[in-house]
Amino acid sequence: MNSTVKPKISGKYDFVVVSNRLPVDRVIEADGSASWARSPGGLVTALEPVMRQNDGAWIGWGGQPDLEFTPFESEGIHVVPVALSAADLKYYYEGFSNDTLWPLYHDVIAPPSFHREWWESYVEVNQRFADAAAAAASPGGVVWVQDYQLQLVPKLLREIRPDLTIGFFNHIPFPPYGIYSQLPWRTQIIEGLLGADVIGFQRVADASNFQRAVRRLKGYVTKGSQVEVPLVDMSPGVRVFGEIKRQGSFRTVVARAFPISIDASSFEELARTPAIQERAKQIREELGSPKTIMLGVDRLDYTKGIGHRLKAYGELLAEGKLSSEDVTLVQVANPSRERVQAYIELRDEIELTVGRINGDYGTIAHVPISYQHHGFPREEMVALYLAADVMLVTALRDGMNLVAKEYVACRFDDDGVLVLSEFAGASDELKRALLINPHDIDGMKEKIMEAIGMPKRDRAARMRSMRKRVLEHDVSRWSADFLKVLESRAHHGSQGHLL
Ligand code: F6P
């Protein structure tokens, strides 16, 4: 992505998005030259089109330590970089965000680590983001904070700028109370989030988990999607609600599900491009024209169930139900969080398994797995989606999984079968996928075989119904729904009286 560095933006913005990562990452090449490239992950995919429609500012980190940049414009987006030091990266990003919160919020698939220095860094960096948002937003403006790295920002920002309307969206799951309550700083995080006027979650279950944590830790009343936050502060565990209720007033915070989506029509548009369709055919030929191409596309993360997927596929090859002449699995594994120990171990584990499967079941002409440890430009991804007869999304836990939606959006030919984990948020909407429990290896094997052998009519009926959902509930509808609720808080106020 090209960008031109412009002088510091002096104006203030009516609409500000705050996320850990900017839509662009600073990339330093081996020869020392530097450029900006699109940053990884679903969050950027979802928010980029929203920002293009709204003339706002995007506050975030540029992906490299100690990067001091004045705000600039990047493809029509006003970008306000926040600098993180090497220590911030270690403690706030790799530590508290990705080695404490990430595993905790994903059902403790990997054990979370709890370190007080990491928490201190998280508080400090959240304050920095809150200060940057406070400086960028216009009087009475709207600030939309994103994701688990910045859960304290709503409260910190409200303390500096009570005039703002503040939204928060959690892109990852919110865990059940039994798991969440392990967090030593569980109350501070709930208080941080309750600084927002509207808190969005991916699934209804995530919103219910959050509300339960609010009731258990703060004793506040929740009614439907609303949380009543007393303006008189109450310490947790002090049972004086009756008294305060008679005297006090409260803010109402909305906490509910807003399932995120993608810019579906732009994916379909690309898929309809003749050059991309040609490329899809070429990919099949390059793979040796197998009868079936299966595809997995994931950040290389232990939540994605890549190991479970490979186990099921390896067993099908071992049992002779599949052969490398007939089937190829293309596995795109985007490098991610490469300095965090659990990710280092995962990469070793996955690459060992891929090597074993290819070594055991491959021939000179055909390898069972085409393994790609790098990202691809969007055009190539769309060609891969078009080439894939079966798409495998086998996450052990996933907030939404936008890859599932991208696959569906691209299949304007009403073909292709989606095998989808019931533990991915997308399964609430894409009910005509072949739903699986990825822990049940035999069940997954059966569904893979069913997907490969599914008659064309069934494939088309399922895909049509999923396409309707994804095209109607696209990312602009997601952001419009969220911002409508957020703006209604701004116009009608979120304060009420407890009687
Ligand atoms: O969607 C979850 C998320 O953590 C986003 O917040 C983030 O942008 C993306 O995944 C990629 O993760 P990271 O920024 O740690 O590379």
Residues whose N, C-alpha, C, O or C-beta is under 5 A from the ligand:
A	BS01	F6P	R21 P40 G41 G42 L43 D147 H171
